[in-house]
Amino acid sequence: MPLWGAIVNCLAVMLGAGLGLFFKRGLPEKISSTIMSGLGLCVLYIGISGALSGEKVLITIISFALGALIGEWLDLDEKLNRFGHLLKADSSTFAEGFVSASLLFCVGAMAIVGSLQSGLSANHETLYAKSLIDGIAALVLASSLGTGVMLSGLLVFIYEGGLTLLAQAIEPYMTTAVVNEVTCVGSLLIVGIALNMLKITNLKIMNFVPAIFIAIFLSLLVG
């Protein structure tokens, strides 16, 4: 079954997030805050590591400039907060949890390469390994950021499932250069998430997300 890897990854995220929400109820605020700070440092490390994969600084700069312009024009952050209200969730925490988890789980070579492997050869080993990592991360994230982390599991399925179904069509375009630029831009967004988690900044990360799609377009254009 081509989509089995994406399904397992989605379930791992939702199960991990569910356990995180369960354990959150018994955590004092002081402990929860400390865990959040520690997780923020780990996320900062992940972001910096991925950002170093970029090959063309100009693509990154243009992607962020145009991405921020589009994101602010569409006001994506506010729209996500409204969606949180519709779900009867704390909108600010919901948005932060959803965006943080979605970027962590979807940005990077494992998600892209694993999905292509699933679609081209029915080899799900990369996505299975990623599922284990994501499940643990979802548990920790959800214990601090709440229900938005669980919902990100559905986005993981849509993203990885879509790449899997389109594998044969898009595989020639997913060169190492393209994957590296997307990973770089996405990882810089993860750095922004970490700075927010550490209460250093208050960036509206969702408004920068279009930069990822701009990076894909520019990488293909240059390539």
Secondary structure, DSSP 4 states (H G I P E B T S, - for coil): -TTHHHHHHHHHHHHHHHHHHHHHTT--HHHHHHHHHHHHHHHHHHHHHHHTT-S-HHHHHHHHHHHHHHHHHHTHHHHHHHHHHHTTS-HHHHHHHHHHHHHHHHSSHHHHHHHHHHHHH---HHHHHHHHHHHHHHHHHHHHHTTHHHHHHHHHHHHHHHHHHTHHHHTTT--HHHHHHHHHHHHHHHHHHHHHHTTS----GGGGTHHHHHHHHHHHHH-
